[in-house]
C-alpha cells in the first residue's frame, strides 16, 4: 500500500485543522467567542494580545482556506515564536511548565506549511490550476 499518494491530502488536513484551531484563538480574543478566560482580551489595544489576536484571526482564516498559505503561515509562525519568547519563556525554562508547548507546536507546524505549501483542497491549488 503506497501512502505517498495521500500526502497532499494529509498536508491539507494538517493545514485545515491547524488553521481552525489558530482561528479560534483569534475569535476568542477579538470576538469573545468562545467565552473563557481570554475572551475579549484582544480588544484592549494597549496589550500585546491585541496584535496577536489580529494575526490569529486573519492568518487563521487564510491558512484554513489555503489562500496565500505560505506568507500567512510564515507570519503565523513568527508570531508564535515571538509569543513563546515574550510570554512563556520568562516564566520557566521548560515549555511544559511555562504553558508554551502549544506556541512551539504552532510555530513549527506553520513553518512547515510555509515551506511545504497548502496541500490539496486549497484556494491556492485551485488558483494554480486555473
Residue pairs with C-beta under 8 A, 6 or more apart in sequence:
7 119
8 119
8 120
9 119
9 120
9 121
10 119
11 113
11 116
11 117
11 118
11 119
11 120
12 66
12 118
12 119
12 120
12 121
12 122
13 119
14 109
14 113
14 119
15 63
15 64
15 66
15 69
15 113
15 118
15 119
15 122
16 64
16 66
16 121
18 63
18 106
18 109
18 110
18 113
19 59
19 60
19 61
19 62
19 63
19 64
19 65
20 60
20 64
22 56
22 59
22 60
22 63
22 76
22 106
22 110
23 56
23 57
23 60
23 61
23 63
23 64
24 34
24 60
25 52
25 53
25 56
25 60
26 42
26 53
26 54
26 55
26 56
26 57
26 58
26 60
27 33
27 34
27 57
28 34
28 35
28 36
28 38
28 39
28 41
29 38
29 39
29 40
29 41
29 42
29 43
29 49
29 50
29 52
29 53
29 56
29 57
30 42
30 43
30 50
30 53
30 54
30 57
31 57
32 39
32 40
32 43
33 39
38 49
41 47
41 49
41 53
42 49
42 50
42 52
42 53
42 54
43 50
44 50
48 86
48 87
52 79
52 83
55 75
55 76
55 79
56 76
56 79
58 72
59 72
59 73
59 75
59 76
59 79
60 76
62 68
62 69
62 72
63 69
63 72
63 73
63 76
63 110
63 113
65 122
65 123
66 118
66 119
66 121
66 122
66 123
66 124
66 125
67 122
67 123
67 124
68 124
69 113
69 114
69 117
69 118
69 122
69 124
70 113
70 114
70 115
70 117
70 118
71 114
73 110
73 111
73 113
73 114
74 110
74 111
74 114
76 106
76 110
77 106
77 107
77 108
77 110
77 111
77 114
80 103
80 104
80 106
80 107
80 110
81 103
81 107
83 100
83 103
84 95
84 100
84 103
84 104
84 107
87 100
87 103
88 95
88 98
88 99
88 100
88 103
89 98
89 100
90 98
91 97
91 98
91 99
92 98
95 101
95 104
117 124
118 124
118 125
119 125
